[in-house]
Amino acid sequence: MREKIVTSSSQRLIIIANESKQVEKLGTYVPSTN
């Protein structure tokens, strides 16, 4: 819920990612290894 409030009230969307969860096609599910 908090993420939705922050996202809707901010002017920018910043996404931080790395190649550790890279997939061949967007929408493909990759389980977390954490």
Number of C-alpha atoms within 10 A of each C-alpha: 5 7 8 9 9 11 12 11 9 10 8 8 9 8 5 5 8 6 6 8 11 11 11 6 7 7 7 9 9 9 7 7 6 3
